[in-house]
Amino acid sequence: MKKYDPEAGMPYNPDDESIWYNQKKLREKMERIQEKFGKPFLITKDGMMLYEDCTVIPCFRDENKYE
């Protein structure tokens, strides 16, 4: 049985690290962005947020900067 996450609006798989809402740091970052800019009309699996006039790609400073 799949769990449903009403906050994310989709089935929740706690073992799939490729989905943004299963990555604690990315989820927190996205929540902060949504507080500032409002909810996007679409969030992709990797965490890209699509708004009417722009696309927001959450990133982290100084982490994996050489990758």
C-alpha positions in Angstrom: 0.0 0.0 0.0 1.4 3.4 -1.0 1.3 6.3 1.4 -0.1 9.6 0.2 1.5 12.9 1.1 -1.2 15.6 1.0 1.5 18.3 1.4 3.3 17.2 -1.8 0.1 16.1 -3.5 1.4 12.8 -4.7 2.2 9.3 -3.5 5.0 9.2 -0.9 7.8 6.7 -1.2 10.2 7.2 1.7 12.9 5.1 0.0 13.2 7.0 -3.3 16.0 9.5 -2.8 15.6 10.8 -6.4 12.3 12.6 -5.4 12.7 16.1 -3.9 10.4 15.5 -1.0 12.4 12.5 0.2 15.5 14.7 0.6 15.3 16.6 3.9 17.6 19.5 2.9 16.0 20.0 -0.5 12.5 19.8 0.9 13.3 22.5 3.5 15.0 24.7 0.9 11.9 24.4 -1.4 9.6 25.3 1.5 11.6 28.4 2.2 11.4 29.4 -1.5 7.6 28.8 -1.5 7.2 31.0 1.6 8.9 33.9 -0.4 7.4 33.4 -3.9 4.3 31.4 -3.3 3.4 27.9 -4.6 4.4 27.0 -8.1 2.0 25.5 -10.6 4.3 22.5 -11.0 7.2 20.9 -9.1 9.3 18.4 -11.0 10.7 15.2 -9.5 14.1 16.7 -9.1 12.8 19.8 -7.4 12.6 22.4 -10.2 9.7 24.7 -9.5 7.8 26.1 -12.4 6.0 29.4 -12.0 4.1 31.4 -14.6 7.0 33.7 -15.5 10.1 31.8 -14.3 11.7 28.5 -13.3 13.3 28.2 -9.9 16.1 25.6 -9.5 17.0 25.2 -5.8 20.7 25.1 -5.2 23.1 24.9 -2.2 26.1 27.2 -1.9 29.5 25.6 -1.5 28.1 22.1 -1.6 29.5 19.8 -4.4 30.8 22.9 -6.1 33.4 20.9 -8.1 30.8 18.4 -9.5 
